[in-house]
């Protein structure tokens, strides 16, 4: 083994040792970080030294210094935002992605990465019940997945209106009217902003945050021109799903492109008894989701799916002499995402799907929904706790009487560190939001979650 090989072996062995120790610590460690960022900058920052340090020592220093400032997001007791854990096969394959160090943009240059991602894409379409032949691109997360689907929509809508976006840009183009549910995720608005499409029209939603189709019909009828409708599979607070059959039918009546933000909810389609939540979703034009949420692969892995492959590749693609294109396959991966250079994000997705199979994915998602239901049942049995949403998927929202008490209980839960649950505001009330998106969350974690809330509430009340 060369000297360089020895350095790699030592550094990787150190990384494996520290990684294993971290993972083994998750069941018992506090979820919250023990120190703040400013506490670590003195050790991790300062002046850049003139002399270097052996790779193995760098890894040891990094792991030892960073460990107190890490949040146990992969713990089954982490319920903040919507952040999943990591499956063993997905984590290990992600290490291989870094070791292989392939730029996954060109099919000709990295045929193994292309084949793996194409296979994963085909499996995803089958698993989620989306149209066969749709293009699948692997992006950084749900924000860019939504951006990518809506970029394809922008290109198609303007092209159909007779406008050459590539040649003439947006100035003077027909305005694309954008419609979203009142309780959409803000990443949809962010994607529209990136695309220069402006502020969307917010359509009325029901008490669980589901877009109301009649309100969408009225909003679309109030004007003319190209239209983009964004629907939602999984409300951030309630977990509710828009009524896809009715909403898509209304959108089609007005000639609109339909995009679905399914960051964590699209995976309900993989579970037979939950599939009704996404019924009609397959009739949309584009979809965005996150593999690092419900599927539980490492971070930096969103998925964009577009039915109209030519629109997606026209919006994202590039042809130039210095790139060697594969003329025998289905096109280059970079034509489906907003990047020329990227890591092979689809490899951990392939590994997760291969390790689970369709039955395993269904069991994983089913388990998350069951854990959310059990947590809601446990919390509803506590005096002074009100569960605010219909718990039909993976989200639970609770309040503790007035807003001040709710904020105080949330702060106490975070301070205690047994679990992590994030606060939010929904339906004009401060709430505690519980998101179940980790494959580890089950009986013990459910009981710990309920006990942690009970203890925090008692502490706030001075009991």
Steps between C-alpha positions, in 0.01 A plus 500: 500500500635843407561772754182670376311176549621473857384854572156417360483179705589676826261789442212278395556265791485798737183624332341155529595479867356841584190443289425170670546656843264782405231264374529280808455805723169605347260289712613657826647840425306829537354605167592866528860623448696563819682811373432789262690582181690789658637258762670296229645767275808552717609141445371451147584849374769754571787563263572243234820322608800507267572135557257219439389202707482129411160399363428255783567769761275744313216248518563437871505872577189566292299221661603582857444873464174485306330228707363730776357729235311230312125455520387139506281540193530130420355407838154348516424773757552785253163640392600847382420640155485198263844342508542126464764263626737297286467137398816287526518416130440862404769630735759246391429556131533876554851437632571313176369795300758723671779242455418444133491880451308484172350807335159354424400754236606311187372154411798427273759593762341322798292211363474322835351807669260554212383138504446505876304826493293394201408179680413692816285738296308214342441344841379831640245547223366150562503535879324839503257421221626777272485482119750260345746680276507818709842655545654469848775735616691494828542845653604640839162499676131582476557868422701418189268213412211746494714753314588242235142387442378858480787593265373234261151646543625850420673382183199301377239765580694777326586279205133411455422873516740560212780650708865396457628511857852390407541777245300785651503440876212606724481873421188552294391137529137409569450503875462155652230507766601285797253353749579334831304388803495743788696251710765396249860463611705816454751311285243518219499879520878493510516294183262738326718791611812331360314456170395865482132409513413725791259463787236230450127530558413332829186289467275437802557182699288306746562457871767236440681704236362324192449719194130550414437408132206739454718785623771395253241496221388853584857626522596352163182636340591849618759547227652350189835387368746226595443357846695288747322330791704364792335235716623336817547142615546535875430827678794608714279531809203269460644247256185545287496442124332722245197342324692407187225360275283810534786752500672347196168491316451871567855578388455305178178687430705818490799353316735529798815304569475315834801460727486302827718579799526160666814553708404240760144408407547356153632183665150419627440361150733211587267374777185319383283623789629860465498516122158664500662815637684548170221379268492721191850632566630293210300718259720803569786612275790518744584398854766582758600296803786439744672165537670619820165542666267200487733262316785572744808543283780743593450870445528674162256283306183644354312347208338687213260309273360650179258331262598723204864401448552742212387793715733400783800452274431822315486686829806335657710361216812625326692387192855608445805363321712424807244258646493144369137396473368145505306462175363152572324558831214707640704819526743637752416535871597869503218574255249427779645713781631857545865388523771384265720361777354303789553197720310182418206571731290223353735226623381510865141503369572187298662338806208591728246360255707188435542433873131555581311382194150632442367316805772648718432853381131449574581367847732793571246765401220310672708491817552876494128565460421253780753666732344841433156360579629343823668824606179693431301250705745524787507879498122532475477305825698766688309766690521837326631366168299558184578314177404745226522298179343186362794262531487292184864495402822601679429845648361593842425857613415573862434804719497548875221753547637849437793591276729594788465157659556328168820696442619428853436125469680491164801678649505262798490194273800629306685587820440152648652340190322164523328572170498782249168647388480833322256781558302665224187703440193350337138609475587820690635308798845421631547125487740218574553300182601135501631357172566127480743427219756259644502125449616454861192661655284233661370391840779619731547827315124560500482451876801725551339770286176497697685492832722791393199716417328403825812584702548835325137594554524414870817707529337802338200467728728471801363163597 
